[in-house]
């Protein structure tokens, strides 16, 4: 198999493996670690079909959950998918970069992969809206175990916790990030202890380790019931996709060690403990997780579970911020305002627009469904589709890397069959709430595709309007403009031709600075670009240079820093960075039926997105006092 790519020495995953394992518990396994709050409960409800659950049904359900964790999380993700890294980074965007799908021509197989990948990325936003809602709701619902009269408080308390969580984002999470891991370590220890306490009630539950128990149970029930059970049991593996998405933060080895030595044992013991409790006390099926604990521990456990679900939700929200940043870098999303909340940690970012859109979607889910039982119907369908897409893209990457096609089809085909089975089972919950995350994902994917198509139309229009370099220089020779002192930088998206702002400046002012730098910031399909490969200088004329600055999809481009680097390395001489003037085009998009492109209403949507995107100067971190904007109208 492919060799692991070494991460930089400063990355936590290589510097301190033990600390990386602890960090992975708090970030990677927060979501799946809180699944015992609702997963077995929902699977048992599906198996009982409104009646009293039988011991055979309990054993079948817990065996199904166990082998789902082994096949999907342990084998597929921990062993297989974690190998598909892009220089140490994982996630859907990293996969698209590996397949070079971003620059795919329309109608090619890579363009189809891009659409599939964009759908997968959009599904993460749908998952991000549901996870905090169902996790926090299921934790606070523990109040009803001992005091049913407190049921009316569950909804307002959930809303208060979630509002506090989203309000906290603007301050950054670095100040509490250090305690995430220890808290989740304590959580998994509590899961294991509660599970052991339950297993002692009915040790015979351990017979469910045999996979035939799950297989025979599913065969003994009707197809409708079996699909309902599969859909509910899938809740036990939701959150597992974070193993791959967060690989770049902690490293492959620490994530695997944290799973096999801490997370998996804690989860399995707890699920088996809940199953043992239901075998001996089937009347506790309403909330077997909290019933595992002694009476005196119920309220402390509710508080602990709420903290754990907040941590799980925080990981989902931070993941959405990171995904958005990557999508912007790869040109799949309009530029949004990104705040860096910690100068010493590049991963600590806050995206206000994403934060409040997620908040609206999450709170909307809470008010719409009002209980974790109802939300269970909405949960799972987006994640199962995402897992299937991940398996498909991993197969394409394996083929690209030269693996035996028969081996790829056999291995990935096996896991894809499992993914599609779970997706089909979750699809039966579409009318029960599964439509909600799919609606969110469809909206996000449509906006991404509209933005990408609109960008292509704008680039095509620019290409027709952009003056060739030789023609521009020849015109200057025939009619020399007035020479202005100093150096001017013109930002341009292309590495060919003369930027429109420069052409317009000369046309209207009949003047030109004594030295020109045409600067392009290019996003590469790798996570990060080293300083040695950051800058490329192309000499166009004695006083005209093209500067190409390259950035990875995990980096935030800073044009002034790139120019300073070029000066420090001797690529540019005689330039004072603080005295530079940056000329940036401010484009006004005009939708029209006269130019071939998208439907006019969709072009209007793109124009709206473009108007509300962050200004180029702010996105590229250019000081406002050095910016000159030149307006241009472009019809698409």
MOGI-V335803 format. One line per field, one symbol per residue. ss: DSSP state (~ for helix, > for strand, _ for the rest). Layout:
# MOGI-V335803
ss->???
This chain:
# MOGI-V335803
ss->___________~~~~_~~~~~~~~~~~__~~~~_~~~_~~~~~~~~~~______~~~~~~~~~~~~~~~~~~~~~~~~~~~~~__>__>__~~~~~~~__________~~~~~~~~~~~~~~~~~~~~~~~~~~~~~~~~__~~~~_~~~~~~~~~~~~~~~~~~~~~~~~__~~~~~~~~~~~~~~~~~~~~~~~~~~___~~~~~~~_~~~~~~~~~~__~~~~~~~~~~~~~~_____~~~~_~~~~_~~~~~~~~~~~~~~~~~~~~~~~~~~~~~_~~~___~~~~___~~~~~~~~~~~~~~~~~~~~~~~~~~~~~~~~~~~_________>>________>>_~~~~~~~~~~~~~~~~~~__~~~~~____~~~~~~~~~~~~~~~~~~~~____~~~~~~~~~~~~~~~~~~~~~~~__~~~~~~~~~~~~~~~~~~~~~~~~~~~~~~~~~~~~_>_~~~~~~~~~~___>>>>>>>>>>______>_~~~~~~~~~~_>>>>>>>>>>>>>_______~~~_>>>>>>>__>>>>>>>>_______~~~~~~~~~~________~~~_>>>>>>>>>>_________~~~~~~~~~~~~~___~~~~____~~~>>>>>>>>>_
